């Protein structure tokens, strides 16, 4: 231990110091007090013991947050083998003193004490800050994780698109007319759609998507920001914006029943949603997470989205 540095868990009153450190270190991903409160302190899985800090002469000079699931995302599933690290940082004046290494060791010990055998950076739902480590923005952070034994699982691409010049292409409008003539319908969601929509998002895709829709509607998400597609009455796809943290320009989640892929339903929903966003006066659309070479990734690129960042989702065995 470096003389004068105290290592401990979070205490009430640490918020200002952690946020100040966060914004000094994670300059590409700044946070407000409200976001820190919502994403960390009010997370149902928050445990003060998992939020490790280094303090020197009353100032927080390092922080690292480890979390394990205490509340199931769906059913009774607690992912008992897994833990996550969602952020870490060390003050520039205190680096290369082993602070981050010590904080990581304490976090790993915390996760092991709760039976976790694998830790991820940072694909944690529901309250991840970023999908993984952005090595271009944080080369030292990437090097630290690699030196600590983390390896890359896969890479997520973040994308955005300016909506200032957005128009629905004639071929997409024609495709929509064809599908409507075949019995498909496209439109804004209503209360009568919600039970089926949330079940569809949860069961067909990801429990976090169903959660995002439910919690979004309890906050600032409006029904007319959700578009759904039906095939002769059966829900087969959906698309929305503003579902995460009430950020109107944040696009997604978005999905089409795998059995219906190849019909262009995703393309129709995507363009309809972008048109809706533009009609509301929004100047851009963005999201954090897709596979660059996935079918969705190719669809986004054809629709004018550009990659803005890449995040490596990494993991490490705790055995």
C-alpha positions, 0 to 999 in steps of 0.5 A: 500500500502506498503511504497515505492511501486508504482503500475502502468501500463506498460511504454515503457522502462519497458521491461528489468525489467519485463524480469529480474523479469520473469526469476527470478520468472518463472524459468521453463518458461524463456523468451528472449527479442524476445519472450517477444516482440513477445508474449506480446508487438506485440500481437494485443490484447496488452493494456498497461493498462493490464500489471500491475507492482509494482516498488520499488526504480526504480526496478520492483518487481512485474508484472501481465499481463491481456489481453482481445480480441480486435481483433477477432480470427475469424469473429467478435467473440471477446469473450466479457465476457472473459479476461485472465491472462497469467503471474505474478510474485513477486520478492522473496525479496518482497513477502508476502507484498500483492503485487501480490494481489494488482496487481491482483485487478488492473488487475481485475478492468481493465477487468471489465472496459471493460465488462469482467465477467470471467477471465482465467489463462491462456488459452489465444490464440494466445499468451499464455505462458503456458496453465495454472498453473503448480502447481508442478513447482509453488506451491506458484502461485497455492496457490495464485490463489486458495486463490484469488478465481480461480477454476480448469476447467480442466488439460492439459498435456504436453508431449515429446518423444525422437526421437533418437530411433524412428522407424515406427513400422511394423504394422503402415507401414502396416496400411498405405499401407491398407489405401492407397489401399482404396484410402487414400493419405498421403503426404507433403502439397503444395500451392494448399492445403493451402486454404482448410487446413487453413479452415479445421483447423479453422472450424473443430478444432480451429481458433487458429490452422488455425492462427498458420498455416497461420502465421507459413508459413509467418515466418519460417514454411515450406510446407514440415513440414506439412503433410496432409491426403486425402480420394479420394481427400477430406482433412481429416487430417493434422499434422505438426511440427515447427508451433509455434514460429519456434521451429522445435521440437515443434509438432502440431497442429494435427487433423483428421476429427471426421467422419474419426476417428477409421481408424488409420489416426491419427496414420499414420500421427503422425508416418509419422511426427515423422519420418520426424522430425527424418530424419531432424536430430531432437532428440525430439518432444514435445507439451504443451497441450492435455487431458491426458485421451483423445483419442489423449492423449492415442495415444501419450502415445502408440507412446512413448510420456511421460508426462512432466508437467501438467497445471491446466486451472483455472478461476474466476468470476468477478461479 
